[in-house]
Amino acid sequence: MALMLLFTLITNGQDTALFKKPAKLDIGLEGMLGVSFGKDFYAFNVGGPALFLVLNSDLKIGVGALPSLYVLQGKLGARLGVAPRVDYKNWVFFAPFYHRDRTEEWIWSVGFGYKFHKKKSN
């Protein structure tokens, strides 16, 4: 009797593995993927942190950081760009600029991207 009382107190209110449903795998893509072009320059960008002024549910303007893989004069590199941006629905228009430490020059480009939103599951 004491053993049954102890078992009841320990397991009271806890689910056991026999009655749990297996977890549903819920995978989705979320973020911004874009491309930008300049003189002898192009870059593949992902959306980094940004600060926005929200004008309405479809339109935002702001500035953000763009981690980028770029090709400059045929050479591949990685650089963090800074860009003013306009977001309209799922489309993003931006003008990133990148600083080259070695030559002390700024590289400008213009680009566009698409924002992916993970679908809410039921």
C-alpha positions as CSV (number, residue, x, y, z in Angstrom):
1,M,0.0,0.0,0.0
2,A,2.8,2.4,0.9
3,L,4.6,1.6,-2.3
4,M,1.5,2.4,-4.4
5,L,1.0,5.7,-2.5
6,L,4.6,6.7,-3.2
7,F,4.3,5.8,-6.9
8,T,1.1,7.9,-7.2
9,L,2.7,10.9,-5.5
10,I,5.8,10.8,-7.8
11,T,3.9,10.3,-11.1
12,N,0.9,12.6,-10.3
13,G,0.4,15.2,-13.0
14,Q,3.3,13.9,-15.2
15,D,2.8,12.6,-18.7
16,T,4.3,9.2,-19.5
17,A,6.1,8.5,-22.7
18,L,3.5,5.9,-23.7
19,F,0.8,8.6,-24.1
20,K,2.8,11.4,-25.9
21,K,2.4,12.0,-29.6
22,P,5.7,12.2,-31.6
23,A,6.9,15.7,-32.3
24,K,6.1,17.0,-35.7
25,L,9.0,18.2,-37.8
26,D,8.4,21.9,-38.6
27,I,11.0,23.3,-40.9
28,G,10.8,26.7,-42.8
29,L,13.0,29.4,-44.3
30,E,12.9,32.8,-42.8
31,G,15.0,35.9,-43.7
32,M,16.0,37.9,-46.7
33,L,18.1,36.8,-49.7
34,G,19.3,39.3,-52.3
35,V,21.7,40.3,-55.0
36,S,23.3,43.6,-55.7
37,F,25.3,45.0,-58.6
38,G,27.9,47.8,-59.0
39,K,30.8,48.7,-61.3
40,D,32.9,45.5,-61.8
41,F,31.1,44.2,-58.6
42,Y,28.2,42.0,-57.6
43,A,27.3,40.5,-54.3
44,F,24.9,37.9,-52.8
45,N,23.4,39.3,-49.6
46,V,21.5,37.9,-46.7
47,G,19.4,40.2,-44.4
48,G,21.1,41.1,-41.2
49,P,20.0,43.3,-38.4
50,A,18.0,46.4,-39.4
51,L,16.2,49.4,-38.0
52,F,12.9,50.4,-39.7
53,L,10.3,53.1,-39.8
54,V,7.0,51.2,-40.5
55,L,4.8,53.3,-42.7
56,N,2.0,50.7,-43.1
57,S,1.6,47.0,-43.1
58,D,3.2,46.7,-46.5
59,L,5.8,49.4,-46.6
60,K,8.9,50.0,-44.4
61,I,12.0,52.1,-44.8
62,G,15.2,51.7,-42.9
63,V,18.9,50.9,-42.7
64,G,20.4,47.5,-42.2
65,A,23.6,45.4,-42.2
66,L,24.0,42.9,-45.1
67,P,26.5,40.0,-44.6
68,S,27.6,39.4,-48.2
69,L,29.7,37.2,-50.5
70,Y,31.0,39.4,-53.3
71,V,33.0,39.3,-56.5
72,L,35.1,42.4,-57.2
73,Q,37.1,42.4,-60.4
74,G,36.9,38.6,-60.6
75,K,38.0,38.0,-57.0
76,L,35.8,36.4,-54.4
77,G,35.5,37.9,-50.9
78,A,33.2,38.3,-47.9
79,R,32.2,41.7,-46.4
80,L,29.6,43.3,-44.2
81,G,27.7,45.9,-46.1
82,V,25.5,48.7,-44.8
83,A,22.4,49.7,-46.8
84,P,19.5,52.0,-46.8
85,R,16.5,49.8,-47.7
86,V,12.9,49.9,-48.7
87,D,10.7,46.9,-47.9
88,Y,7.5,46.5,-49.8
89,K,5.5,43.4,-48.9
90,N,8.0,40.5,-49.5
91,W,10.3,42.6,-51.8
92,V,13.4,44.5,-50.6
93,F,15.2,47.2,-52.5
94,F,18.5,48.3,-51.1
95,A,21.7,50.2,-51.9
96,P,24.6,48.6,-50.0
97,F,28.0,50.1,-49.6
98,Y,31.2,48.3,-48.6
99,H,34.5,49.7,-47.3
100,R,37.8,48.3,-48.6
101,D,40.4,48.7,-45.9
102,R,43.4,48.0,-48.2
103,T,42.5,50.8,-50.7
104,E,40.5,53.0,-48.4
105,E,37.7,53.2,-51.0
106,W,33.9,52.7,-50.8
107,I,32.1,50.3,-53.1
108,W,28.5,51.2,-53.9
109,S,25.9,48.9,-55.4
110,V,22.1,48.6,-55.8
111,G,20.1,45.5,-55.4
112,F,16.9,43.7,-54.6
113,G,15.9,40.7,-52.5
114,Y,13.0,38.6,-51.4
115,K,11.9,38.0,-47.8
116,F,10.9,34.5,-46.7
117,H,8.5,34.0,-43.9
118,K,8.0,30.7,-42.2
119,K,4.4,29.6,-42.5
120,K,2.6,29.2,-39.2
121,S,1.5,25.7,-38.7
122,N,-1.7,24.7,-37.0
